[in-house]
C-alpha cells in the first residue's frame, strides 16, 4: 500500500507492506529503480518513506517491494501531480 493522495514532484510518499518474515530485508524500487531498503518488524510489517524526485513526471508511477532472501514481490501504483505554477 502507498499512502493516499498524490504529491507533486519534490514531495514524499510512504509505502507500507505486510506479510513479511520478521527481520526480513525488503528492497524498495521506484519505477523499477532499487534505491532503498527496509527491515520487517516483529509483526512482519515494513514502512519506508521515499522522496518523489523533482524530475518526476506527472502521472502514474510504481513502487515495488522485493524480499532479498525469498524473492517475493509486491507492486503498487502512486500518482504524481503537476507542480502548481508560481
C-alpha positions in Angstrom: 0.0 0.0 0.0 1.2 3.5 -0.8 -0.1 6.4 1.3 -3.1 8.2 -0.2 -3.1 11.4 -2.1 -0.8 12.4 -4.9 2.2 14.6 -4.1 3.9 16.9 -6.5 7.4 16.3 -7.7 9.7 17.1 -4.8 7.3 15.7 -2.2 7.4 12.4 -0.3 5.5 9.1 -0.3 5.3 6.3 2.2 5.0 2.6 1.2 3.6 0.1 3.8 3.8 -3.6 3.4 2.7 -6.6 5.5 3.2 -10.4 5.4 7.0 -10.4 5.6 9.1 -12.5 7.9 10.2 -10.6 11.0 13.7 -9.2 10.3 13.4 -9.8 6.6 15.3 -7.3 4.4 13.0 -5.8 1.8 14.3 -3.8 -1.2 12.2 -0.8 -2.3 12.3 0.2 -6.0 10.7 3.3 -7.5 9.8 2.9 -11.2 12.0 -0.3 -11.3 15.0 1.5 -9.8 16.0 0.0 -6.5 17.1 2.8 -4.2 16.1 1.9 -0.6 15.6 -0.9 1.8 13.5 -1.6 4.9 13.6 -4.3 7.5 10.4 -6.1 8.6 9.4 -5.5 12.2 8.4 -8.2 14.7 5.0 -8.4 13.1 6.2 -8.6 9.5 5.4 -5.0 8.6 7.6 -2.7 6.7 7.3 1.1 6.2 9.6 3.3 4.1 9.2 7.0 3.2 10.9 8.0 0.0 11.3 11.2 -2.0 9.4 11.9 -5.2 12.2 13.3 -7.3 11.8 16.9 -8.5 12.2 15.5 -12.1 9.3 13.0 -11.7 6.8 13.3 -14.5 3.1 13.9 -13.7 1.0 10.7 -13.7 1.3 7.1 -12.6 4.5 5.6 -11.0 5.2 2.3 -9.3 6.8 1.3 -6.0 7.9 -2.3 -5.7 8.8 -4.3 -2.5 11.0 -7.3 -3.0 12.4 -9.6 -0.3 16.1 -10.3 -0.5 16.0 -13.9 0.7 12.7 -15.3 -0.8 12.4 -13.1 -3.9 8.7 -12.3 -3.2 7.5 -9.1 -4.8 4.6 -6.7 -4.3 3.9 -3.7 -6.6 1.7 -0.7 -6.0 1.0 2.4 -8.1 1.0 6.0 -6.9 0.3 9.3 -8.7 2.3 12.4 -9.0 0.5 15.8 -9.6 1.9 18.6 -11.7 3.5 21.3 -9.8 1.4 24.5 -9.5 2.7 27.5 -11.4 4.4 30.0 -9.2 
